Amino acid sequence: MPIRRIRYSQYAIVMLILAVLSALFLPILVGTSTLMPAHIKNMTMTIFGIAAVMVVYTDDRMIKQALYQQKQLRVVTLWLPILGQTIWYLAVLWIYLTNMTGYAILTMTLPILFLGMALLLISLGALQKETLSIILNAPMKRTAHRLNITTMLLAIYALLFFGLTTNWIYGLTTMASVLLITDANLPALWSGWHREQSLEKLATNGVNFKNARVIEKLPQVTTIITEKSGILTDNHMTVHSILSLDKRYSDFDILGIATGLLSMDETSALSKSILQYAENHGVFPSTASEPEIIDGAGIKGVILNERFAVLSAAEVVAEGYDVDLNALETYKMLGNSVSYVVDSLQVIGVITFGDTLNKALLSLDRFFTTRHLDVKIASGDTIGATMQLTNIMTSLDEVKSDLTPTEKAAQQEQWTSKNNTMFVTNQDNLPTQTDTITVAVDRPDVNADIHVANVADLEKLWATADRLIQIDKRMLSLASLPIIILLLLAAGLGIFISPWLYVAPVLAVIIRCVMSYLLRLRVKR
């Protein structure tokens, strides 16, 4: 179970209240007089004790969240402010215990410490939601990890340099400012927000994901396995002919039987077309019952107490019906899809039909070719029905035609078992291979990785994947640059602002707070 979010705003309010109370009874700046003199024994140490309790409590909550993030995200930037605020508290405590005085330590007082910690907590709360919700990919995690290491190295450098050259209070103070000045996660959040924008734009264009991480796999895809009907072709079938192959039945009888059977399968693309064909010829569908739909092959049913079926040519041959192979070859060469009407014993009629190609096929083929994607098709249609695709699509690498549903499923399973494949379908036939990216076309009910309204939307997918790669390469670098500059300035700040060195932690948390809120405003907008 995810840990509850830390209520940074509530802790910040407590810190502000303590800042006000301590400012009333203790000097706001070193060497100044108190606003309200009060001779209360051990008051300073009591307030330090309260501060210690708050620091330990917030550290404890932040450590728990850091451990959770480490487990879930594999990268954490909370360790830096945890260490920074603790070191700042210890440095101030050291100054009070040793009764240090002087112009240089003017700002190292309890009221300033409480105010600084309040600002730090506000900055942490400003981006807590984004930190826990934005998905970080590998480049973003690497960037945050590198900035974590860079910050820690510069903090150690500041401690050693100022500790050895001046004194260890200087070193601890500068170290705290390096740890607090910025969040190593800011570049990842900035890039993550741009990534979210790109993915949301896809969603508005009808492209949805089960898991957005799948888009990161697109650049590795080399093979597209796709259905033909309804994807590379449209969903409109044109019936060319319906002929009787049995003297007992006329052509109109076969049309009536076929229409009656197919009318029971409303999902069939052929169903609507044959109903329209029958209507145009003044034929009424036969009354059929007991439908048995054979996915990818046809339908069986009962008419006048006799079983009939409309089956694909491949299924009819596979079931052992006697078929005139020369006639079937002729139908194929004409570019037709072929289905047979059969009774329980023999073939009694033939239906030839065809579908039109997708209007976006040429641009889609050009896209596949440009991306060096090999397209493979397994179909129950005849070789003649797929010949048009073979002649047009230069990206078409392999076509298997005249397959029964079992053969088709086996062929698709064989192809999808290989790495770097994408399976595009509009049917309920998702592969079992977990590494294959699945795309459902106009089928929101199918549990695919990606859902698109039209196969042409695949171009949008790859365009977005390209943009995400550019975000990872360019934006992460650009967003990291100001972070590194701030860290370098913080590590060497004592050189430039001495003897005002001890103002460094306050400046650090102010800079951090401003940067956090600027990013938050940008994300919300």
N, C-alpha and C positions, 0 to 999 in steps of 0.2 A: 504494500500500500504506500502511495506517495506521502511524504511528510507534509504537514500543513505549512502553508506559507508563514513566514515570520511577519509579525505585525510591526514592521519597522516604524511606521508612523506613530504608533502608540509609544514605543520606546523612545523615539525622538522627542515626543512631547514631554516625557519624564525627564529626559536630559535637559531640555529647555527650562523646565521648572527648576531643576537643580542648578542650572546656570544662573538663573535669576536670584535664587535664594543665596547661593554662594557669593554672588556679586554684591548682595546687600551686607553680608557679614564678613566677607574677606576682600582683600585688595583685588581690584579687577586687573591691574597691572602691577608688576613688581615695583616696590618702592612708593606706591601711592597709598593714601589713607582710605580706610573703609567708609562706605556710605552710611552705615549704621553701626557705630561702635557697640560691641557687646562683649562683656568679659565673662565668657562661658568657658569653663575648663574643658580642655581637649576637644574644642569645637572643630578645629582644623582636621584633626585625625578622625573625628566622627564623620565629617563630610567625605574625607578620603575613603573611609570604610564603606560609606554608601556608594561612592564611585566604584570602589572595587567590586561590590556586590553586582552593580549594574554591568560592569565590564565582564565579569565572570559569567553572568546570566546570559548576556547577549552573545558572548563567545560560545557558550554551551549550545544555544539554539542554532547559531551559525555553523558550528562544527557538525551538528546533526544533519543540517541541510547539505553541508559540503560532502559528508559521507554518502548521503543519498544521491547527490549529483554525480559523485565519483563512480558509484555503482551503475547508475542509469546512463550517464552521458560520457563517462570516461575522461572528463576534463572538468576541473573546478578552478575558479578564480577567487573564491571566498577566503582561501587560506591567507591571501595577502592582506586584506583589510583586518582579518582576525588578528594577525601578527602585528599589523601596523598600529591598531588602536591600543593593543596591550602594551607595546613598547612606548607609545606616547604617554600612557598613564604612568608607567614605571619611571620614565624620564622626569615627569613633573613631580612624582613622589620623591625621587632622588634629590631634586632641587630643594624641596621643602625640608626634607630630613637633614640635609647638609647646610641649610640656611644660606644658600648661595644668593648673592646680591649682585647688582650691576645692570648696566644699561642693556647689555646683550640679551639677557634673559627676561626682558620686559614682559613678554607675552606668555611666558610659561607659568600660568596660574590656573587654579581650578576652574574659575568661571570660563576662561578661554577654552580649557580642555572640554568642559561640558558642552559648550557651544559648538566646538569642532566635531565632537562625537555626534551631536544632534544632526549636523549637516551631513556627516558620513552616513548615518542611518537613513536620512532622507534620500540621499543619492542611491543607496542600496535598494530602498523600497520603490524608487521611481522605475527601475528596470527589472524588478523581481518577476513580474508576470511574463515579460518577454524572455527573460533568461530561462524560465522553466517551460515555456511553450514553444519557442522557435526551434525548429529542428536543425541541429548542427550536423553537417556532413564532415567527412574526413579532413578536407583542406581547412575548414573553419576550426576544427578541433586542434589541428596541427598549429595553426596560427596562435590560438589562445594558449596552447602549451608552450610555444616558443616565447611568447610575451611573458608568460609566467616565469620562465627560466631567466629571461633577460632582466625582468624586474628584480628577481631574487639576487642575481649576480650584482646588479648595480646597487642594491640595498646593502649587500655585504661589503662591496667596495666602499660605499659612503661611510659605513661603520668603521672600517679599518683605516681609511684615509684620514677622516677627521678625528677618529679616536687616537691614532698614533701621532698625528701632527698637532692636534690642539688638546682636546680631552674627550673622554668617553661619553660625556653628556652631549657634546656636539655630535659625536658619531651616532648615538642613539636617536637624536632628534632628526638628523638628516636621513637616517635609515627609515624612520617612521614616515617622513614626507615622501620618500620614494615609494614605499608600500601603499600609501594612501592616495597618491595624486591622480591615479586613473584606474579604470577597470580593464584588465587584460582581455576581457570578453567583449569589449565595445566593437572592435572590427568584425567579430563573428556575428554580433547582433545586427550591425549595420548591413552586412552582406546578407544575413538571414532574412532581414526585412525585405530587401530587394528580391531575394529568391521567392519569398511569399507573394510579393506583388506579381511576379511573373506567373506563378502557379494560379493565383486568383484570376488573372487575365485569361488563362486557359479555361478555367471553370466557367467564366462568362461566355466563352465561345463553345460551350457544350462538351468540354473534355474534362472528365472527372477521374479521380484516382481512389483506389482502395488504400494505397499507401504511396504518398508522394515520393518516397525514396526510390521508387521503381524508375523514375525518369532519369536517375543518375546512371542506370544501366544501359540506356539507349545508345550511347556512343560505341558500346561493345557489340551491339547487334549486327550480325552479318547476313542472317537469313530470315526471310519472311515466309511463313507458311500460312496460306489463306484459303478460305472457301471461295468458290467461284460465284455461285448464285447469290444475288442480293448484295454482293460486295464489289466484285469486278464487273458484274452486270447489274442491271436494275431489277426491280421486283416484278416487272411486267412481262408476262409470257404471251407469245403470239402462237395460237394454234394454227398449224399449216394444213393438216389433214387428219381425218379420222376415218379409217377404212376397216371394213369387215374382212376377216380372213377365214370365215366359216360360212358355208352356204345356208346354215340355219338362221343366220342373222343378217339383216340389212345394215348399211352404214348408219342409218338413223337409230337402229336398235343398239348398235355399239355405242353411239353417242349418248343415248339415253342411259345405258348401263354405266358408262364412264362418268357421266354427269351426276348420276345418283350417288355413286360411290364417293367421288371427290367432294361433293357438297357436304359430306360428313366431316371433312378435314378443312376447317376454315383457315388453318395456318399455311396450307399449301399454296404456293404462288401459282400453280397450275389451276387450282380450283376456281378462282375468279375468272380466269381467261376462258376456261372451258364452259363455265356457266353462261358467259357472254356469247361464246360461239354457238351454244345450243339455242340460246334465245334468238340469235340472228337467223338460225335455220328453222325456227318454229318447233323445236323439239323440247319436250318437257322431261325433267329428270325422272328416272325410275325411283320408286320408293325403296330406299335401302335401310338396313338396320344392322345391329351388332358390328359396329366399326372396329377394325383392328389396324391401327396405324403402325406402319413399319418405317421408323425414322430413316430418312434418306433414300427410301426405296419405293414407297407407295402406300396403298391402303387396301384392305380386304373388307368384305361385308356380305350381307345376305340380301338377295332380291328374289322375290317369289319363291322362297324356300330353297334357293340354290345359291351356293357360294361363288362369288366372283371377286376379282381383284384387278386393280390397276397397278402394275409394277414396272420398275425401270428395266430396260433391256438387260442390264448386267444381272439383276436379280432373277429375271425369268430364266436366263441361261444357267445361272448357278443352281436354280431349283430343278433343273433337268427338263424343262418344257422343250418340246420339239419346235425349233425356230428355223425359218428359212434364212440361213446365214448370208446368202448372196443378196437377198432383199434387204437384210439389216445393214449390210455393208453399203448398199446403195443409199439408204436413208442417211447413214453417217456421212458419206461423201458429199451429200447435199447440205451438210452443216446442221443437221437436225439433231435435237434431243429426241430420244425415242422411248416411249413407254408402251407396254402391251396390255391388252385387256384379256384376262384368262378366266376360265372356269376351273372347276376342280380337276379337269383332265388335260385340257389343251388350250393353246392360244386361239382366241376367237376374233381378235381385232388389234389394230395398231394405231397409236397416236403419235404424230410427228409435230414437234413444236420447237420454239426457240425463244431466247430472251435477247434483249438489246444490251449493248455494252454500256457501262457507266460513262456518263458524259465527261467525267473528270479523269478517265483512264489514261489519256495521253500525257497529261501533266503529272499524274501519279507515277506513270512508268518513267518519265524523265526524272522525277524525284528519286525513285528507287535506283536508277542508273547512276545519278550524280552521287548518291550516298554509297554506291558500291554494295547495294543490297540485292542478294539473289532471292528470287521469288519462286516458291514451289507450290503446286496445286495438286491436291488429290480430289478426284471428282467421280461421282456415279454417272455423270453424263457420258455420252459417246465421244469418241475421239473427234468426230466431225463437229460436235458442239464446242469443243475446246480449241479447234483449229484456228478460229478467228483470233483468239487470244495469243496463240503461238506466233501467228504472223505479225501481230501488232506490237507485242510487248518485248522489247529488247532485254528487259531485266528478267524475263522468265527463264529460269534455269532448268526446271524439271516439271513435267506434267504427267500425272498418272490418271488415265481415263478408264471408263468401263469397269469401275470397281463396285463391288457389293458393299453395303454398309460395314460389314466386318472387315473386308479388305481395306476399305478407306480408313477406318479407325486404326488399323494396324500400321498402315503406311504413315499416317500422321503421327502416331506414337513413335515410330522409328525416327522420323525427322526431328521431332521435338526432344528426343533423348540427347541430341547433340547440344553443345554449349552455344551461347550467343544467338539464340533463336527467339523469334516472336511469333505467336500464333494469333491470327486474326479470324474471328468467326462471328456469325450471327445465329449460331445454333447452340444447343445444350451439349456441347461435346468438348469441354475444356480438357486439356491433357493433364495427366497425373504428374508430369515432370515439374517439380517445384521451381527449377531454375529458369523455366521458360516464361517470358513475359506474355501475358494473355490480354488480348484486346477484344472487347465486345462491341460490335457495330449495331447501333440502334436496338440494343437489348439491355436496358437498365436492370432487368431481373436476373441477369447472369452474373455470377460471382467472379468476375474477371478483375485483373489488376487495373485495367484502364477501360473507361467507357467513352466511346465517341459516337456522334450522331451520324457521321459519314466517314468512309475510309479516307477521303481526302484530308481529314483532320490529322492524319499521321504526319503531314508536313509541319503542322503547328507544333506537334510534339517534339520533333527533332530541332525545330527553330528555338523552342524554349530550352531544350537541353543545351544547345550552343550558347544561349544567353547565360545559363547557369554556370557553364564552364568559364565564360568571360568574367562573371561576377566573382567566381572563386579566384581567378588569376589576378584581375586588375583591382577590384574593389577591396579585397583583403589587403593587398599591398598598400594601396592609397590610404586606407583607413588606419593601417598600422603605423604609417609614417609620423603623424602628429603624436601618437602615443609614445613612440620611441624618443622623439624630440623632448616631450615633457619629462620622460624618465631621465634623460641625460641632463636636462636642466635641474631637475630635482636632486640628482646625485651630486652635481657640482654647484648647487645653489649657494652653499655657504661661502664659496669663493667670491661670488658676485654681490651678495647682500650683507656680508659681515660688516658691522657687528650686529646686524638684525637677523642673524641666522635662526633664532628660535621662533621667528614668525613663519618659518617654512611649513610646518604641519598645518597651520591655519590656512595658508595660501593653497596648500595641496588639496584639502577637503573642499574649499570653495571652487577650485578648478574642476574637481571631480563632480561636484554637485551640478555645476553649470553644464558640463558635457553630458551628464546623464539626462538632464531635463531637456536639453536641445535634441538629443536622440529620441527621447520619449515623445516630444511634440511632433517630430518628423514622422515617427511611426504612426501616431494617432491620426495625423493629417492624411 
